[in-house]
Amino acid sequence: MKKIRLFTPGPCTVPEEVLIEMARPFEHHRTAWFKELFAECTTQLKQIFLTANDVLIFTGSGTATAEGAIVGCNPTGSKILTIEGGKFGERWGKIADQFGIPAVRHKVEWGHAVEPGVIEDYLKKDPAITSVMVVHSETSTATACDLEAIGRVCRAHDRLLLADCITSAGALPLRIDDWGVDVAITGSQKALLLPPGLGFASVSERAWKVIEQNPQQSSFYLNYNQARKAAEKNDTPYTPAHLLVRGLRVALRMLLDEGLENAWKRVAAMANATRSAAQAMNVEVFSKSPSDSVTALNVPAGVDESKLRKALRDKYGIHTAGGQDHLSGKIVRFSHMGFIDSVDMLGCIGALEHTLFSLGHGFDVGAGVAAAQKVFVERT
Ligand SMILES: *Cc1c(COP(=O)(O)O)cnc(C)c1O
């Protein structure tokens, strides 16, 4: 018997109700049935993003949706500032390069958040910059930035703000309209209780003014103008992954029934408990500005990262993520997203204790779970 416990920062555990919903007999997608489904999902997504802006649904992962946004918001004459403090930030700069969009690629030390003042300096110095792309929660380093403050900077200097909210939407406090985020992007398989395959983007009026003047967009499938035209009729330009959209309605209903702010609190409690447990187990948290949707722990000296992750997987069914690039072998990442709660997190911390102990790490076994318990008790 092996129970699969996904603590990977995407894909994350999907509720049975959502899986069952997607297994039911279905209709064609050019039908009233699908249009109604699409309309309701669009409304729900606006509630998740806390926005009155248009929300688009794409078949494709988060990267596809981000590519469409970067290309759509940067017609000839544009220049983009990308903030690169991890794998995902770097990816957005690479997309700009590939499409020939002039880009200023600002590097941030991995595990640190960008200072909003640094972004402001770029915008003051370089009037040619027309848009800024930031990662709200940089999953590769488990680091969150102050998107609200970055929003203020971009508004003050009248630049478009594109935000990768792939591991923040539905997990961290995120207020698209209040914070002035022009394009917010997320994907189905992180905090939104679905398998991979859909991407979502909210688009402000300011962003539409730019996208509308950019009809070619060097892109056919990911053309935001085409997506908007179809969405106005609760439709998609091409065949959507309509079973995922069907699952989406149930998933978002669950999240909205819980209450968006309660979901944020659930995630924050799991993150706090994990950080507190780490301290009690003599394990360091990697990030200097930790995101609540995923925690990266430094692998303690003397412990083999691959043995640690393999034991968690083989013995307990706990799937984790390792580090990427220069962090490979150095960190292990635990997601707090998806259909999981405090009890799941306690179990995961307990398994981590067993495993660290068996691999020779010195600490007081039980201290991690006790520290986590304290956090959960204080928060209920
Ligand atoms: C997962 C992730 C992505 C990539 O999304 P895909 O759905 O894998 O294309 C981008 N940014 C962040 C922050 C992510 O966590």
The ligand as a Tripos MOL2 file, in Angstrom:
@<TRIPOS>MOLECULE
LIG
   15    15     1     0     0
SMALL
NO_CHARGES

@<TRIPOS>ATOM
      1 C1          5.3190   26.4340  -11.6470 C.3       1 LIG1
      2 C2          5.7590   27.8180  -11.8610 C.ar      1 LIG1
      3 C3          5.9070   28.3500  -13.1480 C.ar      1 LIG1
      4 C4          5.7810   27.5190  -14.3840 C.3       1 LIG1
      5 O1          4.5110   27.1530  -14.5910 O.3       1 LIG1
      6 P1          4.1890   25.9080  -15.5540 P.3       1 LIG1
      7 O2          2.7390   25.7160  -15.2370 O.co2     1 LIG1
      8 O3          5.0650   24.7940  -15.0970 O.co2     1 LIG1
      9 O4          4.4530   26.3230  -16.9190 O.co2     1 LIG1
     10 C5          6.2430   29.6690  -13.2930 C.ar      1 LIG1
     11 N1          6.4420   30.4560  -12.2100 N.ar      1 LIG1
     12 C6          6.3410   29.9850  -10.9690 C.ar      1 LIG1
     13 C7          6.5840   30.9100   -9.8420 C.3       1 LIG1
     14 C8          5.9850   28.6490  -10.7540 C.ar      1 LIG1
     15 O5          5.8890   28.1820   -9.5110 O.3       1 LIG1
@<TRIPOS>BOND
     1     1     2 1
     2     2     3 ar
     3     2    14 ar
     4     3     4 1
     5     3    10 ar
     6     4     5 1
     7     5     6 1
     8     6     7 2
     9     6     8 1
    10     6     9 1
    11    10    11 ar
    12    11    12 ar
    13    12    13 1
    14    12    14 ar
    15    14    15 1
@<TRIPOS>SUBSTRUCTURE
     1 LIG1         1 GROUP 0 **** ****
